[in-house]
C-alpha cells in the first residue's frame, strides 16, 4: 500500500511560511505583498478559482485585488489595464485567469504582463528562461509537484520520469523541471503509441491529461511515485484524478490523492511566487 503525498498538509506549511515572510516584508516595503487577479467574463469554474486565489492572499497577509471585467471587454482595454498594473509599484504579481473569451488573443495578453510580475510563469520570457534553467517564476502546478517530491525525499537524480500530457502549463514545464533535477524524462501525448509501455518504466509518473482514471494500477511500476494532476468529475459527479487511485495505490510507493494532492499545492505556489516577486521588489 502506498504512502500519501499530502499536498493539503504541505500547502498549509507553505502558507504559514508565506504569512511569516509577508509580515517581515511588509515592514521593509512599507506595504503588503500584492497580487492583482484579472477575471474577464462569467466562467463558473474561473469564478471559483479566482475567489480561492483572493482568499488565499488574504489568509497569508497579502493585499489582493480582483478586477472583474465584462465579457465584451476589448483586447486593447485589457492590455491597457495590464500596462497600468505593470507600472504600479504596489503590484508584485499579475494573474490573468484563463481561459479568456474567444475574441481575445490569450498569448498576446500574457505577453503584455511584465515578466517580473508574471507569477503564473506563463510569459514567453519565463517559459524560455525555464528551458535555459533560470526563470523568474516557475508555473505553479509543476513547481508544486517538485516541492511534493522534495518533501517526501523522492530521489530524482537518475530516476526514470514519465510525464503524461504535454500542455504548456503543466506537462512541458513539469518535464523541464524534472530534467533539471537530473531525471531521464519521457513526455507522452495523445499520439503516443503504447502508453503503458512508457508508464510502466516510470520511477516517477506525473499524469496531467484530464481523463478520469485513465491510468490503472496495471500501468504502474511497483514502487513508483505517482503524481496525479488531473481534475475530473466521474460518472457520479465525484471529483477524481487521471489515475485510478484504488488500483494504483496497490503498486505505488508514493501517490497523491485527488482531492488533496496537487490542487492545494498549485494554490500555495501562487503565493510563493508572489512572495518571491515582492522579495525581489524589496532589494
Ligand atoms: P490540456 O491542455 O488539455 O492538455 C492535455 C494533454 O494531455 C495534451 O498534451 C494531450 O496531448 C494529452 N493527452 C490527451 N489524451 C491523451 C492520451 N490518451 N494519452 C496521453 N496523453 C494524452 O490539459 P492541462 O491544462 O495540462 O490539464 C490536464 C489536467 O490537469 C486537467 O484535468 C486539468 O483540470 C488538470 N489540472 C489540474 C491542476 C491542479 O492544480 N490540480 C492544474 C492544472 C491542470 P496532445 O498534446 O497530443 O493534445
Boltz pocket constraint, residues with backbone or C-beta under 6 A from the ligand:
constraints:
  - pocket:
      binder: B
      contacts: [[A, 141], [A, 164], [A, 165], [A, 166], [A, 167], [A, 168], [A, 169], [A, 170], [A, 171], [A, 188], [A, 189], [A, 190], [A, 191], [A, 192], [A, 195], [A, 207], [A, 208], [A, 209], [A, 210], [A, 211], [A, 228], [A, 229], [A, 230], [A, 231], [A, 232], [A, 262], [A, 263], [A, 264], [A, 266], [A, 267]]
      max_distance: 6.0
